[in-house]
Amino acid sequence: MALSTRDKQKPFILIAAAGAGLAIQHFIGDAVPALLYVTEVGVFLVILAVMLPIELTDVGQAASRIKPTALAVFINFVLIPLISWTAGWLILRQYPDIWVGAILYTLTPCIGWYLIFTDIAKGNVAWGIALLPWNVTLQVLLLPVYLYFLVGKMLPIDFWALARSVGLYVIAPFVLAAVLRPAIVRAKGHDYFIGPFKQILGEVKLWALVIVIVSMFVSQQPLGFSELSAVALLILFLIGFFLALFLIAVLAGRLFGLSYEDNATLAFTTTARNSEAVIGVAVSAFPGHPLVYLAIILGPIVELPMLLLIARIMLGLKDRIGAAPSVGRDHA
């Protein structure tokens, strides 16, 4: 498994889309609210394309590996929300919109390309695949809770708008994907589903995301230069976030006696994030706050080089990780 050309180019494509949206927004000089409908449709397609390839049949395999799976779930769904909120308070509290966007971006674990980096770092890809249904299901269940208790304290959030956005952009694609997936496999076969169809989904996801980014900026009021200056702080926050999570994963793996392969998988399932899952929620729950969207879009732009760096560091530590005395090594 290798990082595809499209994956390598994705950060630059997202930068270009954000730049195009901001330029059009500045040229027009006013919001174009009608484009919100384009954004909503595009976001739904993006999230559906993200969720369609995820098969929910490997939950038992991950559950049988109690210690590493419990560790991954704890870091992803308990520790990371606390770290994200606290780090945001330290660095971004003077810019609440950026702070909200940063928290939204960091809340949901990746359900896709972290497997590529796991493979690059010679990690346990099979266990990584088995973690996917856990990551998908738990983020669907917990996202409304996180939004209400963490984000709702910083920007006013209407409960019914939140319920609508989560239902429309998280739960509905999740359910529709669960219905469509077996239907496509029955009609075209599993090889087609994991081959040509998955490649088509990748293209749909990328270019629908480009349309979403452009339209959601043009649909909002133009940003001022002083607001954009906060981007430097956001980049500092994101770099610190990725480095901190990497160190936590390595130390936790060493403390609990994980093998190098499992530790590499833990590092990437906890650092890689799922920005697509929260873009729709952000647009629907926080209309008129384009800095929230900008923060979410900048996330993967910083994420890709950080994940590549982490993969190189993991390979450099391969002979040292997994050899320490453990608190009951898990051989499952």
Buried (B, 14 or more C-beta within 10 A) or exposed (E): EEBEEEBEEBBEBBBBBBEBBBEBBEEEEEBBEEBBEBBBBBBBBBBBBBBBBBBBEBBEBBEEBEBBBBBBBEBBBEBBBEBBBEBBEEBBEEBBBBBBBBBBBBBBBBBBBBBBBBBBBBBBBBBBBBBBBBBBBBBBEBBBEBBBEBBBEBBEBEEEBBBBBBEBBBBBBBEBBBEBBEEBBEEEEEEEBEEEBEEEBBEBBBBBBBBBBBBBBBBBEBBEEEBEEBBEBBEBBBBBBBBBBBEBBBEBBBEBBBBBBBBBBBBBBBBBBBBBBBBBBBBBBBBEBBBBBBBBBBBBBBBBEBBBBBBEBBBEBBEEBBEEEBEEEBEE
